[in-house]
Amino acid sequence: MRTVGEVDAFVAVAHAGQVDKAGVPYVEHVRAVAAGVAPFGPELRMAALLHDVIEDTGWTAGQLRALGVPDRVVGVVEAVTNQPGVPYAEKIRRITSSREATLVKIADFTDCP
C-alpha cells in the first residue's frame, strides 16, 4: 500500500461494519481526518486514514508494514494509538513529540461530533 487510494480502500474494509455514535459508517470519520491533513501531503493523509486501525480493528503495526505502509506512516499511527494502561499524560507526550502525530490528533479532535 503505497498510495492514498490504496490505503483508503484498505480502511474501508478494515472498518467495515463499524459506525460512530450517530450511526454513520466509521470510515467517514477517518476520511474526514485525512481531509483535514491533506495540505501536509500524502503520507500524512495515509496516517490519518489509518489512525484508528490498530486501536479499533485486529490489525497490528507489523501487519501494516508487511502490507507496504511506509514506516514513517506507521510510526505516526502508533503515536496516536491508545495503549491500555498508558497514562493520559504519557499519551500526550508521545503525540506532541511528533509534529505529524500532533497534526493527525488535532484533525481527529476537529471531527468529533
CYANA upper distance limits for C-alpha pairs under 8 A (distance plus 0.5 A):
  1 MET  CA      6 GLU  CA      6.05
  1 MET  CA      7 VAL  CA      6.60
  1 MET  CA     67 LEU  CA      6.48
  1 MET  CA     68 GLY  CA      5.42
  1 MET  CA     69 VAL  CA      5.84
  2 ARG  CA      6 GLU  CA      7.36
  2 ARG  CA      7 VAL  CA      8.04
  2 ARG  CA     68 GLY  CA      6.89
  2 ARG  CA     69 VAL  CA      6.61
  2 ARG  CA     70 PRO  CA      7.77
  3 THR  CA      7 VAL  CA      6.88
  3 THR  CA     42 PRO  CA      8.12
  3 THR  CA     46 MET  CA      8.33
  4 VAL  CA      8 ASP  CA      6.51
  4 VAL  CA     42 PRO  CA      6.77
  4 VAL  CA     43 GLU  CA      8.24
  4 VAL  CA     45 ARG  CA      7.34
  4 VAL  CA     46 MET  CA      6.10
  5 GLY  CA      9 ALA  CA      6.72
  6 GLU  CA     10 PHE  CA      6.69
  7 VAL  CA     11 VAL  CA      6.69
  7 VAL  CA     46 MET  CA      6.76
  7 VAL  CA     49 LEU  CA      7.58
  7 VAL  CA     50 LEU  CA      8.08
  8 ASP  CA     12 ALA  CA      6.77
  8 ASP  CA     31 ARG  CA      8.25
  8 ASP  CA     46 MET  CA      8.25
  8 ASP  CA     49 LEU  CA      7.07
  9 ALA  CA     13 VAL  CA      7.16
 10 PHE  CA     14 ALA  CA      6.59
 11 VAL  CA     15 HIS  CA      6.24
 11 VAL  CA     16 ALA  CA      8.46
 11 VAL  CA     27 VAL  CA      7.26
 11 VAL  CA     49 LEU  CA      7.33
 11 VAL  CA     50 LEU  CA      7.19
 11 VAL  CA     53 VAL  CA      7.82
 12 ALA  CA     16 ALA  CA      6.34
 12 ALA  CA     27 VAL  CA      6.30
 14 ALA  CA     53 VAL  CA      7.53
 14 ALA  CA     57 THR  CA      7.17
 15 HIS  CA     26 TYR  CA      6.98
 15 HIS  CA     27 VAL  CA      6.53
 15 HIS  CA     53 VAL  CA      7.94
 15 HIS  CA     56 ASP  CA      8.42
 15 HIS  CA     57 THR  CA      7.55
 16 ALA  CA     25 PRO  CA      8.24
 16 ALA  CA     26 TYR  CA      8.38
 16 ALA  CA     27 VAL  CA      8.07
 17 GLY  CA     25 PRO  CA      7.62
 18 GLN  CA     25 PRO  CA      6.45
 18 GLN  CA     26 TYR  CA      5.88
 18 GLN  CA     27 VAL  CA      8.31
 19 VAL  CA     23 GLY  CA      5.58
 19 VAL  CA     24 VAL  CA      5.65
 19 VAL  CA     25 PRO  CA      4.81
 19 VAL  CA     26 TYR  CA      5.02
 19 VAL  CA     27 VAL  CA      8.48
 20 ASP  CA     24 VAL  CA      5.91
 20 ASP  CA     25 PRO  CA      6.89
 20 ASP  CA     26 TYR  CA      5.86
 24 VAL  CA     28 GLU  CA      7.78
 25 PRO  CA     29 HIS  CA      8.31
 26 TYR  CA     30 VAL  CA      7.52
 27 VAL  CA     31 ARG  CA      6.68
 28 GLU  CA     32 ALA  CA      6.63
 29 HIS  CA     33 VAL  CA      6.80
 29 HIS  CA    111 ASP  CA      7.41
 30 VAL  CA     34 ALA  CA      6.68
 30 VAL  CA     48 ALA  CA      6.91
 30 VAL  CA     49 LEU  CA      5.40
 30 VAL  CA     50 LEU  CA      7.74
 30 VAL  CA     51 HIS  CA      7.80
 30 VAL  CA     52 ASP  CA      8.14
 30 VAL  CA    108 ASP  CA      8.44
 31 ARG  CA     35 ALA  CA      6.69
 31 ARG  CA     48 ALA  CA      8.19
 31 ARG  CA     49 LEU  CA      6.39
 32 ALA  CA     36 GLY  CA      6.80
 32 ALA  CA    111 ASP  CA      7.26
 33 VAL  CA     37 VAL  CA      7.22
 33 VAL  CA     48 ALA  CA      6.23
 33 VAL  CA     49 LEU  CA      7.47
 33 VAL  CA    104 VAL  CA      7.57
 33 VAL  CA    107 ALA  CA      5.67
 33 VAL  CA    108 ASP  CA      5.88
 33 VAL  CA    110 THR  CA      8.46
 33 VAL  CA    111 ASP  CA      7.10
 34 ALA  CA     38 ALA  CA      6.56
 34 ALA  CA     44 LEU  CA      8.06
 34 ALA  CA     45 ARG  CA      5.18
 34 ALA  CA     46 MET  CA      7.64
 34 ALA  CA     47 ALA  CA      8.27
 34 ALA  CA     48 ALA  CA      5.24
 34 ALA  CA     49 LEU  CA      6.00
 34 ALA  CA    104 VAL  CA      8.43
 34 ALA  CA    107 ALA  CA      8.27
 35 ALA  CA     45 ARG  CA      7.66
 36 GLY  CA    107 ALA  CA      6.02
 37 VAL  CA     41 GLY  CA      8.00
 37 VAL  CA     44 LEU  CA      7.00
 37 VAL  CA     45 ARG  CA      6.48
 37 VAL  CA     48 ALA  CA      7.90
 37 VAL  CA    103 LEU  CA      7.47
 37 VAL  CA    104 VAL  CA      7.29
 37 VAL  CA    107 ALA  CA      7.24
 38 ALA  CA     42 PRO  CA      7.45
 38 ALA  CA     44 LEU  CA      7.75
 38 ALA  CA     45 ARG  CA      6.15
 40 PHE  CA     44 LEU  CA      6.80
 40 PHE  CA     45 ARG  CA      8.17
 41 GLY  CA     45 ARG  CA      6.92
 42 PRO  CA     46 MET  CA      6.66
 43 GLU  CA     47 ALA  CA      6.77
 43 GLU  CA     72 ARG  CA      8.36
 43 GLU  CA     73 VAL  CA      6.53
 44 LEU  CA     48 ALA  CA      6.61
 44 LEU  CA     73 VAL  CA      7.41
 44 LEU  CA    100 GLU  CA      7.32
 44 LEU  CA    104 VAL  CA      7.98
 45 ARG  CA     49 LEU  CA      6.68
 46 MET  CA     50 LEU  CA      6.70
 46 MET  CA     73 VAL  CA      7.22
 47 ALA  CA     51 HIS  CA      6.18
 47 ALA  CA     73 VAL  CA      5.60
 47 ALA  CA     74 VAL  CA      7.37
 47 ALA  CA     76 VAL  CA      6.70
 47 ALA  CA     77 VAL  CA      6.24
 47 ALA  CA    104 VAL  CA      7.96
 48 ALA  CA     77 VAL  CA      8.14
 48 ALA  CA    104 VAL  CA      6.20
 50 LEU  CA     54 ILE  CA      8.31
 50 LEU  CA     77 VAL  CA      7.00
 51 HIS  CA     76 VAL  CA      8.33
 51 HIS  CA     77 VAL  CA      5.43
 51 HIS  CA     78 GLU  CA      8.48
 51 HIS  CA     80 VAL  CA      7.22
 51 HIS  CA     81 THR  CA      7.45
 51 HIS  CA    104 VAL  CA      8.20
 52 ASP  CA     56 ASP  CA      6.21
 52 ASP  CA     57 THR  CA      8.36
 52 ASP  CA     77 VAL  CA      8.06
 52 ASP  CA     81 THR  CA      7.24
 53 VAL  CA     57 THR  CA      5.89
 53 VAL  CA     58 GLY  CA      8.27
 53 VAL  CA     59 TRP  CA      6.92
 54 ILE  CA     58 GLY  CA      7.18
 54 ILE  CA     59 TRP  CA      5.76
 54 ILE  CA     60 THR  CA      5.92
 54 ILE  CA     61 ALA  CA      7.33
 54 ILE  CA     77 VAL  CA      8.29
 54 ILE  CA     78 GLU  CA      8.30
 54 ILE  CA     81 THR  CA      7.39
 55 GLU  CA     81 THR  CA      6.40
 55 GLU  CA     82 ASN  CA      6.99
 55 GLU  CA     83 GLN  CA      8.48
 59 TRP  CA     63 GLN  CA      6.90
 59 TRP  CA     64 LEU  CA      7.73
 60 THR  CA     64 LEU  CA      6.88
 61 ALA  CA     65 ARG  CA      6.80
 61 ALA  CA     74 VAL  CA      6.79
 61 ALA  CA     78 GLU  CA      7.65
 62 GLY  CA     66 ALA  CA      6.68
 63 GLN  CA     67 LEU  CA      6.78
 64 LEU  CA     68 GLY  CA      7.15
 64 LEU  CA     69 VAL  CA      6.08
 64 LEU  CA     74 VAL  CA      7.61
 65 ARG  CA     69 VAL  CA      5.45
 65 ARG  CA     70 PRO  CA      7.01
 65 ARG  CA     71 ASP  CA      7.06
 65 ARG  CA     74 VAL  CA      7.54
 69 VAL  CA     73 VAL  CA      7.20
 69 VAL  CA     74 VAL  CA      7.23
 70 PRO  CA     74 VAL  CA      6.93
 71 ASP  CA     75 GLY  CA      6.52
 72 ARG  CA     76 VAL  CA      7.01
 73 VAL  CA     77 VAL  CA      6.92
 74 VAL  CA     78 GLU  CA      6.60
 75 GLY  CA     79 ALA  CA      6.67
 76 VAL  CA     80 VAL  CA      7.01
 76 VAL  CA     98 SER  CA      8.20
 76 VAL  CA    100 GLU  CA      7.00
 76 VAL  CA    101 ALA  CA      5.65
 77 VAL  CA     81 THR  CA      6.65
 77 VAL  CA    101 ALA  CA      7.93
 79 ALA  CA     91 LYS  CA      8.39
 79 ALA  CA     94 ARG  CA      6.47
 79 ALA  CA     95 ILE  CA      6.01
 79 ALA  CA     98 SER  CA      8.44
 79 ALA  CA    101 ALA  CA      6.72
 80 VAL  CA     91 LYS  CA      8.17
 80 VAL  CA     94 ARG  CA      8.29
 80 VAL  CA     95 ILE  CA      6.42
 80 VAL  CA    101 ALA  CA      6.67
 80 VAL  CA    104 VAL  CA      8.36
 80 VAL  CA    105 LYS  CA      7.25
 82 ASN  CA     86 VAL  CA      8.31
 82 ASN  CA     91 LYS  CA      7.85
 86 VAL  CA     90 GLU  CA      7.04
 86 VAL  CA     91 LYS  CA      7.28
 87 PRO  CA     91 LYS  CA      6.99
 88 TYR  CA     92 ILE  CA      6.77
 89 ALA  CA     93 ARG  CA      6.76
 90 GLU  CA     94 ARG  CA      6.65
 91 LYS  CA     95 ILE  CA      6.72
 92 ILE  CA     96 THR  CA      6.49
 93 ARG  CA     97 SER  CA      6.51
 94 ARG  CA     98 SER  CA      7.78
 95 ILE  CA    101 ALA  CA      5.83
 95 ILE  CA    102 THR  CA      6.05
 95 ILE  CA    105 LYS  CA      8.19
 96 THR  CA    101 ALA  CA      7.43
 96 THR  CA    102 THR  CA      5.91
 97 SER  CA    101 ALA  CA      8.45
 97 SER  CA    102 THR  CA      8.39
 98 SER  CA    102 THR  CA      6.62
 99 ARG  CA    103 LEU  CA      6.78
100 GLU  CA    104 VAL  CA      6.82
101 ALA  CA    105 LYS  CA      6.60
102 THR  CA    106 ILE  CA      6.61
103 LEU  CA    107 ALA  CA      6.71
104 VAL  CA    108 ASP  CA      6.56
105 LYS  CA    109 PHE  CA      6.65
106 ILE  CA    110 THR  CA      6.69
107 ALA  CA    111 ASP  CA      6.99
108 ASP  CA    112 CYS  CA      7.30
